[in-house]
């Protein structure tokens, strides 16, 4: 249970980074639009309910692909081929950008800590006669 809390906290921190940065916010919005459009397409063309359409969209774009839902119409199959290539690119770009910003933030915090420790040691050395 504690591990789950840690994961939720880490997710919260990453989302703060995403929504605090205009570039990431736009990329998040674009990713969301891609997912919603896919879900709406599958709802309309394949006749699935909204939840199953969203589920299939997410499972497909994350390349999990359980196989419990598959498009049966030729239009649905053609759309899925194109959607996977475009959607994977957008999702991968979003994930890698969030990871890059997270790593950048960690490096900055580490360097700030090192600078603080260095200035403390320097001050201690001055105080010692």
C-alpha positions as CSV (number, residue, x, y, z in Angstrom):
1,X,0.0,0.0,0.0
2,X,2.9,2.3,0.8
3,X,4.4,1.6,-2.6
4,X,1.2,2.6,-4.3
5,X,1.2,5.9,-2.4
6,X,4.7,6.6,-3.6
7,X,3.7,5.9,-7.2
8,X,0.8,8.2,-6.9
9,X,3.0,10.9,-5.4
10,X,5.5,10.5,-8.2
11,X,2.7,10.8,-10.7
12,X,1.4,13.9,-9.0
13,X,4.9,15.5,-9.2
14,X,5.2,14.6,-13.0
15,X,1.8,16.1,-13.7
16,X,2.8,19.3,-11.9
17,X,5.7,19.5,-14.2
18,X,3.5,18.9,-17.3
19,X,0.9,21.5,-16.4
20,X,3.5,24.0,-15.3
21,X,5.2,24.1,-18.6
22,X,3.4,25.5,-21.7
23,X,5.2,23.2,-24.1
24,X,4.3,20.1,-22.1
25,X,0.8,21.3,-21.5
26,X,0.2,21.7,-25.3
27,X,1.7,18.2,-26.0
28,X,-0.5,16.7,-23.2
29,X,-3.6,18.4,-24.8
30,X,-2.6,17.1,-28.3
31,X,-2.1,13.6,-26.9
32,X,-5.5,13.8,-25.2
33,X,-7.1,14.9,-28.4
34,X,-5.6,12.0,-30.3
35,X,-6.9,9.5,-27.7
36,X,-10.4,11.0,-27.7
37,X,-10.6,11.2,-31.5
38,X,-9.6,7.5,-31.7
39,X,-12.2,6.5,-29.1
40,X,-14.9,8.5,-30.9
41,X,-14.0,6.8,-34.2
42,X,-14.2,3.3,-32.7
43,X,-17.5,4.1,-31.1
44,X,-19.0,5.3,-34.3
45,X,-17.5,2.8,-36.8
46,X,-17.1,-0.3,-34.7
47,X,-20.2,0.3,-32.6
48,X,-18.5,-0.1,-29.3
49,X,-19.6,1.8,-26.2
50,X,-17.5,4.8,-25.2
51,X,-15.7,3.0,-22.4
52,X,-14.6,0.1,-24.6
53,X,-13.6,2.5,-27.3
54,X,-11.4,4.4,-24.9
55,X,-10.0,1.2,-23.5
56,X,-9.1,-0.1,-26.9
57,X,-7.5,3.2,-27.9
58,X,-5.3,3.3,-24.8
59,X,-4.4,-0.4,-25.0
60,X,-3.5,0.0,-28.7
61,X,-1.4,3.2,-28.3
62,X,0.5,1.8,-25.4
63,X,1.2,-1.4,-27.5
64,X,-0.2,-3.7,-24.9
65,X,-2.9,-5.2,-27.2
66,X,-4.7,-7.7,-25.1
67,X,-6.7,-8.8,-28.1
68,X,-10.1,-8.7,-26.4
69,X,-11.3,-6.1,-28.8
70,X,-10.4,-6.0,-32.4
71,X,-11.7,-3.8,-35.3
72,X,-13.9,-6.0,-37.6
73,X,-14.8,-3.4,-40.3
74,X,-12.4,-2.7,-43.1
75,X,-12.5,1.0,-42.3
76,X,-11.8,0.2,-38.6
77,X,-8.8,-1.9,-39.6
78,X,-7.4,0.7,-42.0
79,X,-7.8,3.5,-39.4
80,X,-6.1,1.3,-36.8
81,X,-3.0,0.9,-39.0
82,X,-2.7,4.6,-39.6
83,X,-3.7,5.5,-36.0
84,X,-1.0,3.2,-34.5
85,X,1.8,4.9,-36.4
86,X,0.6,8.4,-35.7
87,X,-0.6,7.8,-32.2
88,X,2.6,5.9,-31.1
89,X,4.7,8.8,-32.3
90,X,2.7,11.4,-30.4
91,X,2.6,9.3,-27.3
92,X,6.3,8.5,-27.4
93,X,7.1,12.2,-27.9
94,X,5.0,13.1,-24.9
95,X,6.5,10.4,-22.7
96,X,10.1,11.2,-23.7
97,X,9.5,15.0,-23.2
98,X,8.1,14.5,-19.7
99,X,11.0,12.2,-18.9
100,X,13.5,14.8,-20.2
101,X,12.0,17.6,-18.1
102,X,11.9,15.3,-15.1
103,X,15.6,14.4,-15.4
104,X,16.4,18.1,-16.0
105,X,14.6,19.1,-12.8
106,X,16.5,16.3,-10.9
107,X,19.8,17.5,-12.2
108,X,19.1,21.1,-11.2
109,X,18.1,20.1,-7.7
110,X,21.2,18.0,-7.4
111,X,23.4,20.8,-8.5
112,X,21.7,23.3,-6.2
113,X,22.3,20.9,-3.3
114,X,26.0,20.5,-4.3
115,X,26.4,24.3,-4.4
116,X,24.7,24.7,-1.0
117,X,27.0,22.0,0.5
118,X,30.0,23.6,-1.1
119,X,29.2,27.0,0.3
120,X,28.6,25.5,3.7
121,X,32.0,23.8,3.7
122,X,33.6,26.9,2.5
123,X,32.0,28.9,5.3
124,X,33.1,26.3,7.9
125,X,36.7,26.4,6.6
126,X,36.7,30.2,7.1
127,X,35.5,29.9,10.6
128,X,38.3,27.4,11.6
129,X,41.4,29.4,12.6
